[in-house]
């Protein structure tokens, strides 16, 4: 993404919704450390929005598993 900052969201239902806002206005460096909620899912996905343009997105291409700690 060609932007300075990004927002990062988490879906636990295969990308149907993204209710978890993991990071806001993070520098677009290619990596960021985030905390996941204590909720397990086999259908987790990440969405990255360039800030402040929420209509442009990058998504993980497939589901991944997140586990309770």
C-alpha positions as CSV (number, residue, x, y, z in Angstrom):
1,X,0.0,0.0,0.0
2,X,1.3,3.4,-0.9
3,X,0.4,5.3,2.3
4,X,2.1,6.5,5.4
5,X,-0.2,4.9,8.1
6,X,-2.6,1.9,8.3
7,X,-5.4,0.6,10.5
8,X,-5.5,-3.1,11.2
9,X,-8.6,-5.2,11.8
10,X,-9.3,-8.8,12.7
11,X,-12.1,-11.1,11.6
12,X,-12.9,-14.4,13.3
13,X,-15.6,-15.4,10.8
14,X,-13.7,-15.8,7.5
15,X,-13.9,-12.1,6.6
16,X,-17.7,-11.6,6.9
17,X,-17.1,-8.9,9.6
18,X,-14.0,-7.2,11.2
19,X,-15.2,-6.3,14.7
20,X,-11.7,-6.2,16.3
21,X,-9.6,-3.0,15.6
22,X,-6.1,-4.2,16.4
23,X,-4.1,-1.1,15.5
24,X,-4.8,2.5,14.5
25,X,-2.6,4.8,12.5
26,X,0.4,2.6,12.6
27,X,3.4,3.5,10.4
28,X,3.3,1.5,7.1
29,X,6.6,-0.3,7.5
30,X,5.4,-3.8,6.6
31,X,5.2,-5.1,10.2
32,X,3.5,-4.2,13.5
33,X,3.1,-6.0,16.8
34,X,-0.6,-6.3,17.8
35,X,-2.5,-8.1,20.6
36,X,-5.2,-10.6,19.6
37,X,-8.3,-11.0,21.7
38,X,-8.6,-14.1,23.8
39,X,-10.9,-15.8,21.3
40,X,-10.0,-18.9,19.2
41,X,-11.0,-19.2,15.6
42,X,-10.2,-21.4,12.6
43,X,-11.4,-18.7,10.2
44,X,-9.3,-15.7,11.3
45,X,-8.4,-13.0,8.7
46,X,-6.6,-9.7,8.8
47,X,-7.6,-6.5,7.0
48,X,-5.3,-3.6,6.5
49,X,-6.8,-0.2,5.6
50,X,-4.6,2.7,4.5
51,X,-5.3,5.6,6.8
52,X,-7.5,7.7,6.3
53,X,-8.9,5.9,3.2
54,X,-11.1,3.1,4.6
55,X,-12.4,2.1,1.1
56,X,-9.1,0.7,0.1
57,X,-8.1,-2.6,1.7
58,X,-5.6,-5.4,1.8
59,X,-6.7,-8.8,3.1
60,X,-5.1,-12.1,4.1
61,X,-5.8,-14.4,1.2
62,X,-7.0,-17.3,3.3
63,X,-8.3,-18.1,6.8
64,X,-5.7,-18.9,9.5
65,X,-6.1,-20.3,13.0
66,X,-5.9,-18.2,16.1
67,X,-5.8,-19.9,19.5
68,X,-6.6,-19.0,23.0
69,X,-3.4,-18.3,25.0
